[in-house]
Amino acid sequence: MAIYKHVSSKTIIRKVFRDLNVSSDNWIEDSIEWMGEALEHIGASPQLKQKGTTINITDYTGALPTDLYYINQVSINNTVGASTKSELSTILAKVKVIEDTLAANPNQDLSTELRKLNERMIVLQNIYLSESGGGLTPMAYSTDTFPVSLHSEDCVNKKAVSDNKYFINAGHIKTSFETGTVCLSYTAFPIDDDCYPMIPDDISFKEAMFWYIVKKLVLRGMRMPTQLGYEMAEGQWKYYCTQARNAANYPDIDRMESFMNQWVRLIPQINHGDSGFRNMNVRENLNRN
């Protein structure tokens, strides 16, 4: 069935303690990474969180979010006022100063300042991400062999066309314009307040996480009940991994309706990207007059 809620991975850690009656806790930090691996193996979209953010572009380049998993679409918003742009740039500069300060002395408590800046930055980013007034204009992925953002002093492509394109290059987004701000819609793995990964609230996912951790503990050499070996843990993990993926990908009624409206058409629509896929699931209505 469709999955809507998530629980903290602490629930799975408690399940390991309860079911295996283990006395040692030297595996807990490793289990966080193991559960992240298990979620990537399952690879279903309901386990991800939809997010939106802005990226500041300097010298044709901007850093991608650290929690990015999959990019949905990149857009620009030319309707944002100069005051909003200026304030967002100022806040980003202040955040950079705080990051440098913490790098020099990690023992400082600057959480209050960061929280205030983050709260205001969210407000400004929502202005960029707002679709009111049709301000968002999707950007095309660059197919140029020598885009403007890859110019070098010894090799400048003077005939490159700058028409709001982008491409991804080693953890950074490269754009066809030198400075500005882009809006990024993407998916990420959700985390709780303690930065533990969130697990879909579904029995198949919980069992899959449990058996993946057990498999790793057996591989490490932890003593288990007599009948529990690596082959059994591996088999149980594979079974529940497949079951979790199928459960997550099973749509609810509204998603079934949306899927039907996308496919049952007489006239193909090939320009959904220009509108951000906004009306992709609207049922076709042919005017026979």
N, C-alpha and C positions, 0 to 999 in steps of 0.2 A: 504494500500500500504506500501511498504518498507519505513523505516525512516532512514535518513542519517545524519541530522543535529540536534543540540541542541540549546536551548536558555536558558538564565539565568532565575531562578525562580523569579527574580525581575519583569519579565514580568507578571507573575501571580499575584503578589502583586499589581501591577498597575491596573490590570483587576478588582481586588476586589474593590479597591478604586473607579474606574470608574463606574462599574456596580451597586454597592450597595450604592454609594455616602456616604460612612462612613466618619465620622469626626475624630474618635479616631484612634491612631496609636499604641496603647499599645499591639497589637496582632501580630505585624510584626515579632518579634523574635520567637514567638511561631509558626508562620506559616512556618518557615523554617523546624522545626521539623515535623510539620504536613505533609508537602510535601514529606519529606523523608519517613514517614510512608506510604503515599499514593503510592509512587513508589515501596516500598516493597510489598504492597498489589497487585499491578499490576504484578510485577515480570517477565517482559519480557527482554530477553537478549539485544535487541537494545538500551535499556536505560542505559546500562552499558558501561564502557570503558575498552578496553583491555590494560593491562599494563605488564611490565616486570621489575624485579628488582633482586638484589642479597641480600642474607642474610648471615651475618657472623656467623659461628658456633663456639661456645666455650663451652667446657664441654658437648658435644653432643646436645647442645641446641641453638636455634636462635629465635629471636622475629619476629613474623609475622608483615607485614605492617599494620598500623592503618586503612588504607582505604580498606583493603581486604574484598571482598564479596564472591568470589568463586575462588577456585584454579583450574587452567586448568592442569598444570603439573609441576613437580619439576625435575630439571636436575642438573648435575655437568659438568664442563668443565675442563678437565685435560690438555688442550693444552695451558692454560694461563701461561705466563711467571712469574718468581719469582718477577721481578720488579713491574709488575702490581699488584700482590697480596700484596706486601709490601706497595705500595703507597696507595692502597685502605684501608688497615688496618690503615695506618697513618691518612688518612682523616677521617675515622670513629672515631678514637680516638679524633681528634680535634673537631669533631661535638659533641661528648659526653662531652668534657670539656666546650664547649659553652653552651650546655643544662644545665649543672650543674651551670654555672655562672649565666644564666638567672633565674634558679630556686632560687638562692640566692638573686638576685636583678633583678626583672623583668623590671625595668625602663631603663635598658641599651639598647642602639641601636647597635645591632650586626648583623643587616640585611645584610650589605655589606659583612662581613666575611662569613656569612652563604651562601649567594648567590654564592660567588666565590668557596667555597668548594662544593656546590651542583652541579655547572656547571662541575667541574672536576670529581666529583663522577659519573655523568651521562655518561661521556666519558669512564671511566673505567668500569662501569657496562655494557655498550654496547659491550665492548671487551668480557666480559664473556658471554653475550647473543648472540654473533655472531655465526652463524652456518657455517661460512666458514671453510673448512677443516674438517667438521664433528666432531667438538670438543664436542658438547653437547651430553651427554649420559643420557637418562631419568632414574629416580630412581623409584623403585617399592615401593608401599605402604606396610609397614611392617604388617605382620600377626602374628608375634611372641608374645607369651604370656609374655615372659621375655626377651625383647630386651636389647641390650647392654646399651642403653641410660637410662634404668630404674634400673641399678645396684645400690645397696646400700651397705654400709659397712658390714652389717650383712647378706646380701643375694646377693651374686655375682654369676651370671650365667656364669661360666667359659667355657661352651660349646656353648655359643651364637655365631652365625655366622655373621660376619660383611661383608655384600656384598652390600653396598650402598643402604640401605633402609631408609624410613622415615615414621613418623606418626605425626599427629597433636594432641597436648595435651595442652588444656587450653590456647589458644592464642600463643602457641609456637610450633615450628617445632623441632622434636627430630630426630636425624640422627644416623646411625650406625657407624659413624666415629666421633672422639672426637673434632677435629678442622678442619676448612676449610671454603669453600664458596659454597653455593648452588644457582642455578638460578631458580627463581620462575616466572612462567607465571600465571597471575590471572586477574580477572575482579574487577572493583571498580565503585562506583558511581562518575561520573564526577562532578567537582565543578568549579565555575568561580574564578576570581582573588580575590574576596571578600569572598571566601569560601561558597557562596550560591550554593545549588544544581542546576545542569543543568537539564532542562526538554526537552525531545524529542520534536522537532519542528513539532508537529502534533496537529490538532485541538482537537482530542479525548483526548490526554494527557492534553492539556491546560484546557479543560472543566472538566476533572476528578479532576485536582488539585484545580480548582476553587470551585467545589461543595464539595470537602473534607474539604476545609477551611471553607466554609459556614456552613457545618454541625457542625464543631467544634465551630464556633462562636455562632450558635444557642444554642448549648449545654451549652455554657458558659453563655448565657443569654443576648446576644447583641440583641437590638431591630432591627427587620427586617420588610420589607413590610408585610402587613396584610396576604397576601396569601402564604407567605413563612414561612413554619414551618419545624420542624425537619424531619417529615415523607417525605416531598417533597425533602429536601436536601439529605436525605439518599437514596431515590429512584433514584434521578438524579446521585448521586455518583456511585451507583451500576451499572447503565446503562452505564455511560461513562467509568468506570473502565473496564468492559467487552469489550467495544468497543475499548478502547486503547490497551488492551492486544491482541485482534485479529488483529488490524492494525499493531502492532509492529511485530507480528509473521508471517505476510504475506510476503513471500520471493519475491525478484526480479528475473529477468530471469536468471542471472548468478548463483544465489543460487539454483534455481530450477534445473539447469543443474548439479550443484555440487551434489545435493541431489540424482538425478537420477543415476549419476555415482557411488555413494556409494551403491546403493541398487540393480541396475540391473547388477548382476554378476552370473556367473556359478560356479566360484571357490571362496569360502569364504577366506578372508584374515584376519587372527587373530593376526598379529604381528605389527599392526599399532603403538602401543604404543612405540615400540622400536625405531621408526623413528620420534617420536614426531608428528604422524598423518600427516606427510608432504604430502604424496601422496594418501591420503584417497579418494580424489575426482577425481583421474585420471581414465579415462575410461578403462575398461578391454579390453585387446587385446590378443586374443587367437591365437597362431601360430599353424595352422592345418597341417604344414609340419612335 
